[in-house]
Structures are given as structure tokens and as C-alpha cells.
Amino acid sequence: MFYLLIAIAVLLLGYAAFLTRFVRQGRRIPPAAYLGLAVLNGLILAAVLAWAIAR
């Protein structure tokens, strides 16, 4: 379960870095990108809660 948390966190950081690069190029972030961030954040929150309960 811990490795799943690490994998999700790496995905979240990579996606955030991609969006940061997008903004630095002067483009606007598409509305669907916010949905993607929300999904990844919710997934990592659910995984952390599940991991904490299982311990």
C-alpha cells in the first residue's frame, strides 16, 4: 500500500510540474486540468486514509 501512495504522489508531482510549465509558457490552464488535480488529490487522500485505517 505504501508503494501505491508513493506512485500516486509521484504522479501528482509530475502533473503539477507539467501544469507549472504550461503556465510559464504563458498559456492558461484548461478547466479539465483542475478536475485532474482534484481526482489525483482525492485519490491520494483516500489511499492515505485507507492505509492509516489498515495500520
C-alpha positions as CSV (number, residue, x, y, z in Angstrom):
1,M,0.0,0.0,0.0
2,F,2.9,2.3,0.8
3,Y,4.3,1.9,-2.7
4,L,0.9,2.9,-4.1
5,L,1.0,6.1,-2.1
6,I,4.4,6.9,-3.5
7,A,3.3,6.2,-7.0
8,I,0.3,8.4,-6.7
9,A,2.4,11.2,-5.1
10,V,4.9,11.0,-8.0
11,L,2.0,11.2,-10.5
12,L,0.6,14.3,-8.7
13,L,4.0,16.0,-8.6
14,G,4.6,15.2,-12.3
15,Y,1.2,16.6,-13.2
16,A,1.8,19.7,-11.2
17,A,5.2,20.2,-12.8
18,F,3.5,19.9,-16.2
19,L,0.9,22.5,-15.4
20,T,3.6,24.8,-14.0
21,R,5.5,24.6,-17.3
22,F,2.2,25.2,-19.1
23,V,1.7,28.4,-17.1
24,R,5.3,29.6,-17.5
25,Q,4.8,29.4,-21.3
26,G,2.0,32.0,-20.9
27,R,-0.9,29.6,-21.6
28,R,-4.0,29.3,-19.4
29,I,-4.7,26.1,-17.6
30,P,-7.7,24.3,-19.1
31,P,-10.6,23.7,-16.8
32,A,-10.2,20.0,-17.1
33,A,-6.8,20.2,-15.6
34,Y,-8.3,21.3,-12.3
35,L,-10.5,18.2,-12.4
36,G,-7.4,16.1,-12.9
37,L,-5.7,17.7,-9.9
38,A,-8.8,17.2,-7.8
39,V,-9.0,13.5,-8.8
40,L,-5.3,12.9,-8.0
41,N,-5.6,14.7,-4.7
42,G,-8.8,12.8,-3.8
43,L,-7.1,9.5,-4.7
44,I,-4.1,10.2,-2.6
45,L,-6.3,11.3,0.3
46,A,-8.4,8.1,0.1
47,A,-5.2,6.0,-0.1
48,V,-3.7,7.7,3.0
49,L,-6.9,7.2,4.9
50,A,-7.1,3.6,3.9
51,W,-3.5,3.0,4.8
52,A,-3.9,4.7,8.2
53,I,-7.1,2.7,9.0
54,A,-5.4,-0.6,7.9
55,R,-2.5,0.0,10.3
